Amino acid sequence: MAEALVDVLWFIDGSEDEQMDQDDAVKVMEGVAHVVSTLSSDQQQELIALLGEMAAAETNPARREFLEEFPEGFGLIDELS
């Protein structure tokens, strides 16, 4: 399930204006961030660990970076100051 979610978000994140309305893209991304924020702490930690495993196995550098930034970008961890 996490892999399918990442695939959809990766597509949306990389979409050009002619592929997807950018306002709709932002709404989807914000919706996912909200749903992720409602997960229990244990579920959030499991997702963070799974994303780390996916990033470590990813051969596409851009997608690996997306996976590495996912926890912070979607509110699973606080931005490092």
Sequence and secondary structure as in RCSB ss.txt:
>XXXX:A:sequence
MAEALVDVLWFIDGSEDEQMDQDDAVKVMEGVAHVVSTLSSDQQQELIALLGEMAAAETNPARREFLEEFPEGFG
LIDELS
>XXXX:A:secstr
 HHHHHHHHHHHHH  TTTS HHHHHHHHHHHHHHHHTS HHHHHHHHHHHHHHHHH   HHHHHHHHHHHHHTT
SS    
